[in-house]
Amino acid sequence: MIPSKFDYVRVNSIDEAIQQLQQLNGEGKLIAGGHSLVPLLKFRLTEPGALIDISRIAELKEVRKEGNRIVVGALNTHFQVANNQIVKEHIPVLAETVRQIGDIQVRNRGTIGGNIAHADPAADLPAAAHVLDAKIMIQGEDGAETMDMESFVIGPLITMLPENSVLTAISFTIPPSHTKSAYLKFSHPASGYPVIGVAVVAGVDENNMIDYAKVAITGVGDVAYRATAVEEKLLGQELSETVIKEASQYAAEDGEIANDLFSSEEYRRNLCKVYTERALKAVLF
Amino acid sequence: MTKVVGTRLKRKEDPKLITGHGSFADDIQLPGMLHAAVLRSPHAHAVIKKINVEEALKVPGVVAIYTGKDLEGKIGPVPTSWYVPDCDLKEAPQYPLAIDRVRYVGDGVALVIAEGRYAVKDAMYLIDVEYETLSPAVGQKESLKDNAPLVHDDIENNLAFHWKAGTVPEEVCEKAEASVKQSFYVQRVAPSPIETRAAIGRYNPGTGELTLWCTSQNPHIHRMVLSEVLDITEAKLRVISPDMGGGFGGKIGVYPDEALVGFAARDLCRPVKWIEERSEHFTAANFGRDEVIDVEIYGQKDGTITALRVTNTHNVGAYLSTMGPGVSTIDFGLMITGIYKIPYASCETFGVYTNTTPTDAYRGAGKPESTYQIERAIDLFAKEIGMDPVEIRRINMAQKEDFPFTNAQGLVYDSGDYEKPLTKALEMVDYQKFREEQKELRKRGKLVGIGFSTYVELCGFGPSKVAGGIGFQGGIWENATVRVHPRGSVTVYCGTSPHGQGHATTFGQIVSEKLGIPMDDIELVFSDTKSVSMGWGTYGSRSVAVGGSSVAIAADRVIDKAKKIAAHELEVSVEEIVFEEGIFSVKGSPSLQRTFKEIAKSANMAWNLPEGIEPSLEASSYFDPENFVYPFGTHIAVVEVDKETGQIELKRYVAVDDVGRVINPLTAEGQVHGGLAQGIGQALWEGIVYSKDGQNLTGTFMDYAMPKARFFPKFETAFTETLSPVNPIGAKGVGETGTTASTPAIMNAVMDALEPYGIKDIEMPLTPEKVWRAISESEGK
């Protein structure tokens, strides 16, 4: 596979990246790990005039705790995220999720910022982002702004990332300390993408009542979604297998479930229930 | 004598390959080399109205662009090499570039030649082709119908060939106490070698010699066919297969692309390189299988099978590939009864043209399909009469004393002892214990199942007079020359053409044991028509049985001559010379001896040779076996089905194969493992799917599920050794056992797991959704 001709420029700061984007006037495309962009280039599905390499901008590589949130710089590779002490300690579901992305090569090169900015409907990461109330941190021509996942990703491969701006980091809520979490995935045998991926963060209080429940599902439709119907059925209930089973029946409620060659909408609706039930059991029992 | 044959030697080929010193087609760089790309049709069926290359020619570095019309009269059609007789075979000419009509997505439309790979691609995208699309014929059953679009206007009903063998008298069916009818689809799959196809042409205008490096499993067949297509004598055409990353049958075929590269190199008098891209491979390289198989099996309630009727409707694609017509006829139709003594059998095969990529031989070619239908049918028959799947096999299989055994279609199986691997495999899996555990697990709602495949395959192609009889356009004998150099090392020239099988190791072991010299003193030369006098290549598990035998015979001839020289030097008669472990000694006087190296020197120096003995120490063999070989065995799969999702977990896989003499157990196991991955892949994951308009919906590895190592449990393999009487080694062939045996073993295991639901069959591949649906539908009943 051979891409069409493009120029290449490396930038060393966010400001420089924004300047380049402005100068190139829509012809420039940011590249970091390249694991979403390069396949598109090879198929000539995208033909940018220039690639702006942001992979060496140091300020995009930080991971830090800020109050009740963890901020992960956009340039962290999946491997780095999965093995980061702060992430493992405070938001382990993120580590568990990114550990299941692609294969070793993809995890070594692909970045968390690139993954979110690409907005692949079949990606693993959005499930974890949703249960951790991720905020997308953006720097653009007019300064910094923050968006939540729902308003950032509006369709398959379509985001609200403003023109001439850089996704700089993603910040995640630290769930209460008594909660536990899991990411349960059914990998497509060819692509390795989730046919379904369910992320759960949940916990019970001292009376065995479910007091925290975040469930998000990816891979089954155009965008990943929070299964709020499931969460509502769980919250305030005393933990039991029946409660989990009944709540899981609503797993497909909040999503738009799609057909593809490998699995129909009907089958995916079934998977939503089964995988949500199994993920909840893994977390709560 | 030191044992070399039968020992687990590591592959001689590997250090080179794993340290990056291999030389694959893409490693070849020639001065002044140009690059080529083929623009391919995006439509399954269309008329070419106009091709405009003006813009493309403006791209800097573009040297030439050829269309089908430009090549008319300059390059011939690429023919099939298997004219199966008595089946009204109709061959449509396949020109290397489509002239006025494209017939599948991937059909070549224009050839672009430029100074670099980027220029080639940039130009290719600028060629403007105006098409008028036509309705395509896609599935084989629909394409046979009267109102189906015609792929080739003069070929009625798209019927490429209609072949029949055997008859089943109606009264046999009427008298049967039980019968089962079932339709199976052995789906289209992509052989997917890790290296795609490639060709490099170099023309020497001084000598008129054209050298073509190409990814061929059979360079001499390529030379023979391309010499006709390119109108050049075989003496001036040299075909070389460099190191290759697999073939699996997909590189047997002589392809239009290879002819185009040869043509362009000669036309432009500059070297030309073409490397196929992976997505191109998914449209333009031959696929395998794609056969709808309708089976009727008849028998008695005591388990005796009395008759088998089979119809195979084979999707051959848009053109007949090199081996294509033989796959669903000879290879399939004569083997439909498997290991069983079924008195009556018939097979009718319809070869159907469609607007899809051609299909050709794929690892096993015909035998996996024949094994699939009989091993599935016998299980269904056992279910029908309430008999254990092992028992029904034992009742019907040919017994040791039946050999040589003639099957219902008249093939004579060389040797066999089917009980031996069956017993061993049952022990390994502990069948009785499994059935007890299964009962317990079923009570707890767990769906576990066990599946059997007791197979036999036709391998080791073969006797050449049979090749002629079945319309194969080649001899299938094999050639080897063993050349002993003055200081005692040896070069062996072979007509087979390895591309991952490890023949340098296994053939080396044969020579090492024969001549009593170290492996390091033996070099093997394959795959070059200029250094190897003749050969028919590597496919059909023939290399050791035919090629290895030829090597053994040539080595024996070297020893015969060397003995005469040794006897002369030691002043005794030849009868008194004993040759062991590389030493010629005199019977009764072991201190009187000559080493192999000493005789090598004597023969080459020729200072003191016996009368009538010519100098040099070299011998050749042109071995043509008296029969095919028939490897066999028992494979057993154990699976668990997740009833909520339909996902299948392969818990255990036991393979006991009898491939005759095992030259190297390590490489033989490797062959079994690779074959299993592909055969199990066919059952569970792989499948090329076309849309109604003839687009391949599974044209990348994002959708086409090639199995990965982590999909499999640790394979439990073993061999039994029943030697073949038809070659001097006793070998049978191991390359295709895995694909032949494993597909039905997996299916039978899953159907056994689903028995509580009364599910009898699900079409391959067994995707979780299909299994889940079958369970849901049966629960709904």
Chai-1 contact restraints between the chains, C-beta under 6 A:
chainA,res_idxA,chainB,res_idxB,connection_type,confidence,min_distance_angstrom,max_distance_angstrom,comment,restraint_id
A,M1,B,E277,contact,1.0,0.0,6.0,A-B,restraint_1
A,I2,B,R117,contact,1.0,0.0,6.0,A-B,restraint_2
A,I2,B,Y118,contact,1.0,0.0,6.0,A-B,restraint_3
A,I2,B,K121,contact,1.0,0.0,6.0,A-B,restraint_4
A,P189,B,W685,contact,1.0,0.0,6.0,A-B,restraint_5
A,P189,B,A705,contact,1.0,0.0,6.0,A-B,restraint_6
A,A190,B,F701,contact,1.0,0.0,6.0,A-B,restraint_7
A,A190,B,M702,contact,1.0,0.0,6.0,A-B,restraint_8
A,A190,B,D703,contact,1.0,0.0,6.0,A-B,restraint_9
A,A190,B,Y704,contact,1.0,0.0,6.0,A-B,restraint_10
A,A190,B,A705,contact,1.0,0.0,6.0,A-B,restraint_11
A,S191,B,M702,contact,1.0,0.0,6.0,A-B,restraint_12
A,L261,B,L697,contact,1.0,0.0,6.0,A-B,restraint_13
A,S263,B,E769,contact,1.0,0.0,6.0,A-B,restraint_14
A,Y267,B,E769,contact,1.0,0.0,6.0,A-B,restraint_15
A,V274,B,E644,contact,1.0,0.0,6.0,A-B,restraint_16
A,V274,B,T645,contact,1.0,0.0,6.0,A-B,restraint_17
